[in-house]
Amino acid sequence: MKNYYKVMLGRGSQFADDAKANGYFSAGFLRDIDLTNKFHENWREFNKVMISLWLKQNPDKTRIGAGLACGQLWTSMYGIKVGDIVLSPTGQGSGSLMVGEVLGDYEFYKDNDLQHRRKIDWFTTINRDQMSEALKHSSGGITTVIDLTKYREELELLIEHPGVQIKTNDDTIEDPSVFALEKHLEDFLVHNWAHTDLGKKYDIFTLDGEVVGQQYPSDTGPIDILAVRKDKKEILVIELKRGRISDVVVGQIQRYMGYVKDELAEKEQKVSGIIIGLEDDLRLRRALSVTQNIKFMTYEVKFKLNNK
């Protein structure tokens, strides 16, 4: 069965045209290292070897950046299999994604700016405007690789009928009206981070000047927001409730925090979590009362009309 992934072809999709013309997709991490026969079946084993090499090439970066880079390199060049489907934005702000089928395994191009490559047949394009809100949200991150396989049915329909408008249901959502409101909250928090109370103490994780702490990939799904305390002593995992069932949200953030603790945190770094929702939730507070290092916060929406 085919799996589906979104990949970025350079910052701002700068290599999209060349990749389409020459039938490839690529990853730019770990320069001048031929990875042929170096991929482990488990990405964690690959990371154990490659993180130290990445940090040697990028001595000013953190283990969070190293884990992200090496994990995405493994996924794009090995975890994605021949026959899987890859989607990639055609250009920054274009709203279109080209779609291709992976044709070959990893190849190393020593004398090229993009050294790590896979052959692919780019066969069509689709428009993000036709996607469900959930798929738009999941496919909107700027990280190099995002697994979209859980949207397989929707993507297959979009690829076969690119003009169709699709709506999907999620049985973990108990309040659709709140979900509709909170789909915008994540972007609002990220764009206005410096003006929030959280922004006074934490920075959203960035890599090479770009925010990659929004929808940060983990082995159990994307983390809504990943932030680091300004003194680097704590990593913060933020999960938005989005109208979902309390038990689902608590379990999800615990899995994310476990991933961060095991794979990203330095030896002395603490890992904490915050769940953000629209209103007080007794069930959520009961669950968190016996859970360490996770807080619950609510937000307030204000609307004002001014005379002109």
N, C-alpha and C positions, 0 to 999 in steps of 0.2 A: 504494500500500500504506500502511495506517495506521501511524503511529508512536505510541508510548505514553510518557506522561510523568507523573511525580508532581509536583504543585505544592502549596505551602503557602499557605493563605489566612489570612495574619496569624500573629503569634506565638501559639503554642498553638492554632492553628486558630480564632482568635477571630471571624473573619468567615465561617466555614463556613456557618452557618445562613442568614445574609443572602444569601450567594452562591447557595446552593441555592434559596432562595425566589424570587430575582430572576434566576436563569439567567445567571450570569457567573462568570468568574474574573479575578483582578487581580494587579497588581504595584505595590508602594508606593514604589519608588525614583524619584528625580528629581522632586520636587514642582514643580508650576506650570510645567512645560515640556510643551507639546503636541508629541508625537513623530510626528504625522501627516506622512508623506512624508520622514521623517528616518532610516528604517531602511535600512542597507546590506545587500546580499546576504551579505556576509561580516561576522561579528560583530566581527572584529578592527578593521575600518574604523569600525564603529559605536563601539567602545570608544575609539578614538583621539580621537574628538570628544567623547564623553560623559564619559569619566573625569575630565577637567578640570572639567566642570560639576558632577559629583557631589562632587568634592573641595572645590569652592567652597561647596557646601551643607553639607559635612561636613568642615570644615577640621582637625578633630582625628583624622581617620581616615587609613588608609594606602592605598597603591596596591593592596595585596592586597584590602582591603575594596572599593575602587573597582572593581577588575577583576571581583570576584565579583558586585557589585551590577549593574553595567552589562551584564555577560555574561548574567546571568539575566534581566534586563529584556529584552534582545534576544531571548533564547530564548522567553520566555513570551509576548511581545507580537508577535513576528514569526517566529521560527524554528519554533514550533509552527504547523502549517498547518490550514486549515479541513478538517474530516473526521478529524483526529487525535483520539486518546482521551487524556483527562486523568483522573488519579486524585488525590483529595485527602482527607486525614484528616477525619473528621467532628467530631473533638474530641480534645483531649489525653488520651491514655491509653485512648481508646475501643476501639481495635483495628479499627475499621471505616473503609473508604475509600469515598467516593462516586465514581461513575464517570460521566463525561460525554463527549459528542462536541462538538468545537469547531464552532460555527456561523458565526462571523463574524471579520472582521479587526479590527485595533486600533481602539479608540475612546477619545477623551479626554473625561473628565468633569471640567470645570474646578471646579465647585462641590461636589465630593465628596471625602471623605477618601481614597477609593480612586480615583485619577484615571485610571489606565491599566487598561483593561478589554477583555475579549473575551466575546462572547456564547457560551453553551454550554448544551447540553441534558443536565442531570444525569438519567440514566435508570435507574441501579441502584446498589447498594452491594455490596462484597465484604469478607470478613473476612481480616485478616492471618494468623490462625491456620491458614488453609487453604493458605497459600503454602509453597513450598519454602524451605529455609533460605537459599539464595542470594538469592532474590527478597526475602525478609524483610529480609535484611541490606542489599541495595541500595536498598530503598525506605524504610529506617528513618531516613535523615538528616533534619536540620531545615533544610537549605538550601532556597531557594525553589523551584528546579526540578531534577528528577533525570530523566535520560533512561532509561527502562526498556524501550526497544524490543527489546533483545536477549532479553527474556523474553516476546516477543509470543505465542508459542504457548501458554505457560502462562497468560498473562493472558486470552487469548481463551477458553481452556477454563474458567477461573475465572468469567469474566463470563457465559458461557453456562450453566455448571453451578456456581453459587456454593457448593455444599456439598461439592465434591470435594476430596480430599487429594492433593496432587501432589508427586512426587519427580522431581528432574532430575539428569542426569549431566553432568559437565564433563571432557572428555578431557585437559585440562591438569593435572588433579589426579592425582598419582601415588601418594598415600598418603591414602585416605579417612579413616582413623582420626585422622590428624593434622589434617586439614581439619576434622573434627567438633570437635576440641578447640580449634583456633585460631579458630573462628567466634566464640568468646566473648572472645578475647584483646584484640581492638580495644576493645570496651566496657570491659573491665577496665583497660586502659592509660589510657583517657580518664578514667574515674571515679577512678582512683588516681594520676593523673599527678603530683601534688605529692609523692608518697611514693617516686617512682622516681628513679634517677640522671639520667635525661633531664630530669625535671621541675625539677631543681636548676639547669639551664642554659638550658632552653627553656620557652616557654609555648605551648600549643596556641592557634592563632589564634581570636580571638573577635571578634564584631561586636555592638555594643550589649548587651554583657553575656552573649551567648549563644555557646556553642561552635559555630563553623562550620568549624573545621579538621578535623573528622571527616567522611570521605567528601566532601572538598572537590572540586567539579566541575572537570574540565579537558576539553580538546578530544579527549583520548584515553581518557577514563574517569575515575571518581572516585578521588582520592588518599586512601588509608586515613587518614593523619593528616598534617596540615600544621602545622608549628610554627615559631616565630620565636625566635631567641636573645634573651635578656633585654636585651642591649645593642643589639638591632635590626640587628646587622651580618651576620646569617646567617639564611637560611630553610632549614628542614629538612624533607625529604620522607621519610616513613616508610611502608614497604610491608611487609605481613605475608606470609610465604611461603605459609602455608595449605596445606602439603603439595604445592604445585605444582612442576612441572618447573623446574629452576634457570634455564634459558635464558629461559623465559617471564617469570620474576620480574625478572631483570636487565634485559631489554628493556623491561618495563613501567615500572620505576622510572627508567630513563634517559629514556623519553618524558615522564614526569611532570616530571622535573627540567628537561628542555628547555622544557617549557611554562612552568614557574615562572620560569626565567631570562628567557625572551622576553616574558612577559606580566605578571608580578607583581613581580619583584625591582626594587628601586631600583637606581640606577646603581652604588652602592658595595657592594651586598649580595651576599654569597657564597651559593651554592646547594649544599647537601650532601644526601646520602641515607643512609638506614639500612634494611637489610633485616633483619627479625627472624624467626627460625625456631626450631623446637623443639630441633634437634640439629645438630652440625657437618655441613657439606656440602662435600666436596672439590671437586665440580664448580662450586659457587657461589664458593668461595674462588679457584679458578683463574680464573674469569671476572672477578672483582673485582680480581685482582692486576694487571690491565692497565687498570683503570678508575679514574679519579680521583674523589675526593670521595664515594665510596660505601663504607660500612662494613657488616659483617655481625655481628649480635648474636644470641645464643641466650638463651632464657629457661628458667627452672626452675620446675616445678610441685611444690609441697610440700603434703602432706595429713597432718593430724595429728588423732588422737582424744584427747580429754581426759576424764578421769573427773570425775563430778559428785557 
